[in-house]
Amino acid sequence: MKQSRKRGADGAFSFDKRTDLYLACADYFVHPDIELLPNAFKIRKVDARSDEEPFKTVDFQQFWLPPNSMYGEPQLLRIRKDFLGTIVLAVEKYIRQSGDAKTRNARVIFSVNTLVKFFEYIWLKNRFELSAVIPQDFDYLVRALARGGWHEALNVRNRLESALSVGGHQLASCLLSLGSNHLQGIRRTALGEQIGTNVAAREAAIYLKQILQHYRGPLNEYAKNVLANDEGSVHGMNYSMLRQTLQAINLLIDLPAPYGISFLPFNNPVALSKKLTSPQNTTRNLGAVEAGALIAEGYKWLYSFGGDIVALIQGLCSQVKLAHEQRREVLGHSLEGWLELSDIRERLEEKIGVEIDGLDIGKPGCYSVRELLLTLMTACFVLTATMNGRRRDEILHRKYGLHAGFSEVIDEDLEIFRGLFYIEKTIKDYDTFYINKTTREVALLLEMIQKSFDDLNGYLGRPTFSDMPKRERSLFGYHRFSRIEGVNETRNWFVFESTRDGPATIFLRFALGEDHFLVPKTHMFRRLYALVFMYQHEIPSLQAVSQQLRHDSLGATQIYVNDPIMRSETEQIRNKLDASGRDRSKRFAPHVLGIKKEIALVSDEMMIEKMLTIIKGEPVSGGYPNLIKRFYKLVSSHVDFSRLTVLERAERLVHIVKQRGHAPTSKREGICMVGSLSRVSGARCKSKEGIPQKELASASKCSKCAYHFHSNAYLRNLNEDLDEMAEQLAGPHLADLERKNLEVSILDLEATIQFHRDRLATCGEQS
């Protein structure tokens, strides 16, 4: 693609801005995971299995620009090659920043859809070039998104009504998904073609009644119900969605002209999103009754029903093999008959208390074999998530979830087992954890199911586990049943969905009853693990919970184990566990206070150690040692320290300094002694109002700060950072601006290191 730009006689690149800008953006690529195609681009899928298509294609021909004061009709976005180039360069920039994160491709698609809607927004405002966009455009946009999402920002309802008032029934017919016996919703691509909006049909479902009011054709019951009910309302974005949207738009900064903009659209997307949206709801805790019911039902399916379900699947696979041996074209011809006569089916019906009729889809009032299998997998997921504190995709993901052979035996008699889990957020790699017997038996049961399918696939000449990497042999894969193929060749993946029509619904009905109100989120089971751990042990270890959850800070773990009084009574596990639940709660509260006291003691010890270092004149650097020396001289002139040991002097000094609000905060570049002070005059990171902004800390900014303490140990950290920067500078995936910024940072850090070396050397001479 790079040959699309040609050098002129003066050596400069030249191109036609309306035809080649899209292809010309390839000259700025430094990352190999993105490839340009005519009217599309491809990105490597990080989460693709070895048996899946390794690239995702984004087709620009599905995106539109709306009518505005200059253009009277919708037009495809691809006519604006500069806009297409901007999207691709923004995506390439994001890929460079995010690395090989599991969710990278989903974030890329979200960013593309966000930028496409942003171009629709500026087009409506008659901004025909990015250079014409002004800061006020972003000020209105963010508030509109917070109030009514893209619906308000793009004025979709009014644009649609204006078009319907002209087009009437004919336009409504084009917008609706019509068939001989159905009228179910809005046609997938219709809104873009008719009114030039990139709001997807599923997002525009709230306008269905508005469209139907202009439709004059026959209506089915679904359409009549829509017209009889209230019209859908527009809601603003929540905190998370708004933050991600603003961050995607911020990708427009630092792109080469004419693809980007020259100023940062949103200075602090996190703070701005929090300001404009309601407080974010946290995942509620499962009540003890709910948790107990789910776990008890999980045990039933694992130990009472699991073996028979495995036998049922093995029997069906054997029938398919038999049909193949008999050279039958319809491999599933005998499956329904075999199921009807099966002793295993009768035994399962008696145990579960249901009627089993159907291979893939159950008849009214009955359950199919596939539905039983998915219910069993739901039980396995609930047990594994609850007993190991793992996230959903760390168990279920088709590539990174549990795989055949993930568990191993350390000591069978002592029931000591280990499991290999992928950690998707902190280390983004596999790690080994001890697992209990239940998790081990879940693994063995699911492996038996996979072996049944795999043996049949091998017999029929289909792809098997042997064709896949070991860690991609998912335990939550399954095949659907059919009369033609017997067992379909396509592999499907179990997904925990607790909606009324999701695959986990049957399990929830068994566990909680037909009229249950709980719609459990998968993260509830991770929180439940932490809570059960903390309440089960009278002297729990927060560090142990943090290690199991694989958090990188104890602060994150405290959020998980917190069960405050402000929660409703139905959510407070402490009030439901048993008669001694309140006693356990009382014993747990002093433990939390004990942790805080231990942290405070460590803080005091660190301060005493640093005061001793300063008083003794050992090599130190930063502004804080000088401040303490001056303060020590001042205090010494009013207080007699002659009878105190050096240690006692340091302790007395720490007591005085703590009263003034100072406390140590360890950072990689040194120790910040600002503590709890809300206003500081000498801090280098202070705002205009004098408020410390510790998030702005850096080696160079802090080096001469009055509240910074530095020693040889931290000098080693800075040298390590310098070596890491040098390695990054030698890497091939750096854009020109990133390379320049890194070079400036290296020079800045070298000067800072030399500054501290000189100061430490001077202290050494003085000592």
TAQUIVEN-V587892 format. One line per field, one symbol per residue. phi: phi as a letter, one per 40 degrees, with the letter a starting at -180 (. if undefined). A space follows every 10 residues. Layout:
# TAQUIVEN-V587892
phi: ???
This chain:
# TAQUIVEN-V587892
phi: .cccbbcccc gccbacccbb dccccccccb bccbacbdga abbccccccc cbccbbbbcc ccbbbccacb bcbcaccccb cccccccccc ccccccccgc cccdcccccc cdcccccccc cccccgccbc cccbdccccc dccccccagc dcdbfccccc cccccccfdc cdcccccbac baabiccdbc ccccbgbbcc dcccdccccd cccbcbccbc cccccccccc ccbcbcccdc cccccccccc cccgcccccb bcbcdbcbdc ccccccbcdc cccccccccc cccccccccd ccccbdcccc cccccccccc ccccccfccc cbcbcccccc cccccccccc ccgbbbahcb bccdgbbccc cccccccccc cdcccccbgc cdccbbdcbb ccbdgcbacc acccfbbbbb bcbcbccfac abbcbccccc cdcccccccc cccccccccc gccbdccbdd cbcdcbcabc bacccgbccc cbbcbcbccc bccccccccc cbgcbcbcbc cccdccccdc ccccccbcbc bccccccccg cbaccccccc ccbccccccc bccccbdacc dcccccccdc cccccccccc cccccccccc ccdcccgcca agccdccccc cccccccbbc cccccccccc cccccccccc hcacbcbcci bcbcgcccbb cccccccccg ccbccccadc ccdbccbbbb adccccdccc cccccccccc ccbbcdcccc cccccccccc ccccdcdccc ccccccc
